[in-house]
Amino acid sequence: MPSARPRLLHVTDLAYPAAGRRYCDEDIHLSARLGEDFDTALCHPRQAAALMDSFDAVLVRNSGPVLGHLAAHREFRDRALAAGTRVYNELTGQGDMAGKQYLLDLTAAGHPVIPTVDRPEDLGLLPRADAYVVKPRLGADSVGLRVLAPDELGGVEYGDVLVQPRIDFVHEVSFYFVDDAFQYALYAPDPRRRWELVPYEPTGEDLEFARRFVAWNTISHGIQRVDACRAPDGRLLLVELEDLNPYLSLDALPAERRDAFVDALKAALHRLLDRG
């Protein structure tokens, strides 16, 4: 007799070698927990387009940078949008899902973000710094990132890269949301050890900062991670709005907080499926 439980395709790259993190452990744990509510199967992002029609919904998790499978990602995205496939995260995000253009847009609009430009004639708009960060528009996980001295910026090939001043920040902090609901925050007390994270209790001002970017992104269903750095003057500045496949660092959470996140994700997936 056919199962009445929803079928969920969990897209992940269990072999992706993330620096300082074990993507596979997080997704193995998450898939096991989701299996309590859904008939769940795992697949690599290169197989997602071919398999998704056999499932009720697709959950994109730790699938790695799309630069490693760009053609397959575009095929999946195009086919899913055309077919109206239920995808979590939904495919209309304006953050990292669409590349790094949002850093330019947010800079131009005056939001609290690390200042970003993409043209040599705009370098003068950046604050002076001892070093500058050059990153690909479609980069992720620090792939292709370079740190250059000011006199090296003239040799940069513009077009597919962004330039930012390197910020001497106090620490980095990440805020995690399911749909538009805040779940938890983690921070790295040592700025040299980005992925040695511990729980962080945000202030009301911190949450207001993070929520402004979640609201700006207008994703109705999906996991978002708002990454920020705290400048020496105490202000938070946006580093990244990860809305494609944010690593969750679930292993840094106490068990009850981790369980609460999984319950929130299950509920969000059920809501997505109930939309018809």
C-alpha positions as CSV (number, residue, x, y, z in Angstrom):
1,M,0.0,0.0,0.0
2,P,1.5,3.4,-0.9
3,S,2.8,5.6,1.9
4,A,0.6,8.6,2.8
5,R,3.6,10.4,4.2
6,P,5.0,13.3,2.1
7,R,8.1,12.5,0.1
8,L,11.1,14.9,0.6
9,L,14.2,15.1,-1.6
10,H,17.1,16.3,0.5
11,V,19.8,17.8,-1.7
12,T,23.2,17.7,-0.2
13,D,26.9,17.0,-1.0
14,L,28.0,14.7,1.7
15,A,31.6,14.6,0.3
16,Y,32.1,18.4,0.2
17,P,35.3,19.3,2.0
18,A,34.2,22.4,4.0
19,A,37.1,24.1,5.9
20,G,36.5,23.8,9.6
21,R,33.1,22.1,9.3
22,R,31.7,18.7,8.5
23,Y,28.7,19.2,6.2
24,C,28.0,15.5,6.1
25,D,27.5,15.1,9.8
26,E,25.0,17.9,9.9
27,D,22.9,16.6,7.0
28,I,23.1,13.0,8.1
29,H,21.6,14.1,11.5
30,L,19.1,16.4,9.9
31,S,17.9,13.8,7.4
32,A,17.4,11.2,10.1
33,R,15.3,13.6,12.1
34,L,13.3,14.7,9.1
35,G,12.6,11.0,8.4
36,E,10.4,11.0,11.4
37,D,7.8,13.1,9.4
38,F,8.7,12.5,5.8
39,D,9.8,9.8,3.4
40,T,13.3,11.3,2.8
41,A,15.9,10.5,0.2
42,L,19.3,12.2,-0.2
43,C,20.8,13.2,-3.5
44,H,23.8,15.2,-4.8
45,P,22.9,18.6,-6.4
46,R,23.8,17.2,-9.8
47,Q,21.0,14.7,-9.6
48,A,18.3,17.1,-8.2
49,A,16.8,18.1,-11.5
50,A,16.4,14.5,-12.7
51,L,14.8,13.2,-9.4
52,M,12.7,16.1,-8.1
53,D,9.5,15.2,-10.0
54,S,9.2,12.0,-7.9
55,F,8.9,14.0,-4.6
56,D,6.4,16.3,-3.0
57,A,9.1,18.9,-2.0
58,V,12.8,19.5,-2.3
59,L,14.9,20.6,0.6
60,V,18.3,22.2,-0.4
61,R,20.8,22.0,2.4
62,N,24.6,21.6,2.5
63,S,25.0,21.3,-1.3
64,G,28.3,23.3,-1.5
65,P,29.1,26.3,-3.7
66,V,27.1,26.3,-6.9
67,L,30.4,27.1,-8.8
68,G,31.2,23.4,-8.5
69,H,28.1,22.4,-10.4
70,L,26.8,25.6,-12.0
71,A,25.1,24.0,-15.0
72,A,23.3,21.4,-12.9
73,H,22.2,24.1,-10.5
74,R,20.8,26.3,-13.3
75,E,19.0,23.3,-14.8
76,F,17.4,22.5,-11.4
77,R,16.4,26.1,-10.7
78,D,14.9,26.6,-14.2
79,R,13.0,23.3,-14.2
80,A,11.7,23.8,-10.6
81,L,10.5,27.3,-11.3
82,A,8.8,26.3,-14.5
83,A,7.1,23.3,-12.9
84,G,6.1,25.1,-9.7
85,T,8.1,22.6,-7.6
86,R,7.9,23.2,-3.9
87,V,11.5,24.0,-3.0
88,Y,12.9,24.9,0.4
89,N,14.5,27.5,0.3
90,E,12.2,29.1,-2.3
91,L,14.2,30.1,-5.3
92,T,13.4,33.8,-5.4
93,G,15.9,34.9,-2.7
94,Q,17.8,38.1,-3.3
95,G,20.8,37.2,-1.1
96,D,23.6,34.7,-1.9
97,M,21.1,32.7,-3.9
98,A,21.4,35.3,-6.6
99,G,25.1,36.1,-6.2
100,K,26.7,39.0,-4.4
101,Q,24.8,41.9,-6.1
102,Y,22.9,42.5,-2.9
103,L,26.0,43.8,-1.2
104,L,26.2,46.5,-3.9
105,D,22.5,47.3,-3.6
106,L,22.5,47.4,0.2
107,T,25.6,49.6,0.1
108,A,24.0,52.0,-2.3
109,A,20.8,52.1,-0.2
110,G,22.7,53.0,3.0
111,H,22.2,49.8,5.0
112,P,24.7,48.8,7.6
113,V,26.8,46.5,5.4
114,I,30.5,46.3,4.7
115,P,30.9,48.9,1.9
116,T,31.2,47.1,-1.4
117,V,32.0,48.3,-5.0
118,D,32.5,46.5,-8.3
119,R,34.1,49.1,-10.5
120,P,37.6,50.7,-10.3
121,E,36.1,54.2,-10.6
122,D,34.2,53.5,-7.4
123,L,37.1,52.5,-5.2
124,G,37.3,56.1,-3.9
125,L,33.8,55.5,-2.3
126,L,35.3,52.9,0.1
127,P,36.9,53.9,3.4
128,R,40.6,53.7,3.4
129,A,42.0,50.5,4.7
130,D,45.3,48.7,5.1
131,A,44.0,45.9,2.9
132,Y,41.0,45.1,0.7
133,V,39.0,41.9,0.1
134,V,38.4,40.9,-3.5
135,K,35.7,38.2,-3.9
136,P,33.9,36.6,-6.8
137,R,30.3,37.6,-7.4
138,L,29.2,34.0,-7.4
139,G,31.7,32.9,-4.7
140,A,30.9,31.1,-1.5
141,D,32.8,29.5,1.4
142,S,35.8,31.8,0.7
143,V,36.4,30.2,-2.8
144,G,38.4,32.7,-4.9
145,L,38.7,35.2,-2.1
146,R,41.9,37.4,-2.1
147,V,43.2,40.0,0.3
148,L,45.2,42.7,-1.4
149,A,47.2,45.8,-0.4
150,P,45.9,49.1,-1.7
151,D,48.5,49.4,-4.4
152,E,47.5,45.9,-5.8
153,L,43.9,46.9,-6.6
154,G,45.0,48.4,-9.9
155,G,45.8,44.8,-11.2
156,V,42.3,43.5,-10.4
157,E,40.2,42.3,-13.4
158,Y,36.8,43.8,-12.7
159,G,33.5,42.5,-14.0
160,D,33.0,39.3,-11.9
161,V,34.4,40.5,-8.6
162,L,33.6,42.8,-5.7
163,V,35.9,44.8,-3.6
164,Q,35.5,45.6,0.1
165,P,37.8,47.1,2.8
166,R,39.1,44.5,5.2
167,I,37.5,45.3,8.6
168,D,39.3,44.8,11.9
169,F,36.2,43.5,13.7
170,V,35.8,42.4,17.3
171,H,33.9,39.2,16.4
172,E,31.5,37.6,13.9
173,V,28.0,36.6,14.8
174,S,25.4,34.7,12.8
175,F,21.6,34.8,13.3
176,Y,19.5,31.9,12.0
177,F,15.9,32.1,10.9
178,V,13.3,29.6,9.7
179,D,10.9,31.5,7.4
180,D,10.8,34.8,9.2
181,A,11.1,33.4,12.8
182,F,14.4,33.8,14.7
183,Q,15.7,30.5,16.0
184,Y,19.2,31.1,17.5
185,A,22.5,33.0,17.2
186,L,26.1,31.8,17.4
187,Y,29.3,33.8,17.4
188,A,33.0,33.3,17.1
189,P,34.7,35.0,20.1
190,D,38.1,34.7,18.3
191,P,38.0,36.5,14.9
192,R,40.8,34.3,13.7
193,R,38.7,31.1,14.2
194,R,35.5,31.7,12.2
195,W,34.0,28.3,12.8
196,E,34.7,27.9,16.5
197,L,31.2,29.0,17.4
198,V,29.4,29.2,20.7
199,P,25.8,30.2,21.5
200,Y,25.1,34.0,21.6
201,E,22.2,35.7,23.3
202,P,21.4,38.7,21.0
203,T,20.2,42.0,22.3
204,G,17.0,43.6,21.0
205,E,19.1,45.9,18.9
206,D,21.0,42.9,17.5
207,L,17.8,41.2,16.5
208,E,16.4,44.4,14.9
209,F,19.6,44.5,12.8
210,A,19.2,40.9,11.6
211,R,15.5,41.1,11.0
212,R,15.8,44.1,8.7
213,F,17.7,41.9,6.2
214,V,15.3,39.0,6.5
215,A,12.4,41.5,5.8
216,W,14.4,43.0,2.9
217,N,14.8,39.6,1.3
218,T,11.0,38.8,1.3
219,I,11.5,35.0,1.3
220,S,8.3,33.5,2.6
221,H,9.7,30.0,3.2
222,G,13.3,29.1,3.8
223,I,16.3,29.1,6.2
224,Q,18.3,32.3,6.3
225,R,21.6,33.0,8.0
226,V,22.5,36.6,8.6
227,D,26.2,36.9,9.1
228,A,27.6,40.1,10.7
229,C,30.8,41.4,12.1
230,R,31.0,43.8,15.1
231,A,33.1,46.8,14.3
232,P,35.4,48.3,16.9
233,D,32.7,51.0,17.6
234,G,30.2,48.3,18.5
235,R,28.1,48.5,15.3
236,L,27.1,45.4,13.5
237,L,27.8,45.3,9.7
238,L,26.4,42.7,7.4
239,V,28.9,40.3,6.0
240,E,26.6,37.9,4.1
241,L,22.9,37.1,3.7
242,E,23.0,33.4,3.1
243,D,19.7,32.2,1.7
244,L,20.6,29.3,-0.5
245,N,22.1,26.6,1.6
246,P,23.4,28.1,4.9
247,Y,25.4,25.8,7.1
248,L,23.6,25.7,10.5
249,S,26.4,24.7,12.9
250,L,23.8,22.5,14.8
251,D,26.6,20.8,16.6
252,A,27.4,24.0,18.4
253,L,23.9,24.1,20.0
254,P,22.7,22.5,23.2
255,A,20.4,19.5,22.5
256,E,17.2,21.3,23.4
257,R,18.0,24.2,21.1
258,R,18.9,21.9,18.3
259,D,15.7,19.9,18.7
260,A,13.7,23.1,18.7
261,F,15.3,24.1,15.4
262,V,14.5,20.8,13.8
263,D,10.9,21.0,15.0
264,A,10.6,24.5,13.5
265,L,12.0,23.2,10.2
266,K,9.5,20.3,10.2
267,A,6.6,22.7,10.8
268,A,7.8,25.0,8.0
269,L,8.0,22.1,5.5
270,H,4.5,20.9,6.5
271,R,3.2,24.5,5.9
272,L,4.9,24.5,2.5
273,L,3.3,21.2,1.6
274,D,-0.1,22.3,2.8
275,R,-0.1,25.3,0.4
276,G,-1.1,22.9,-2.4
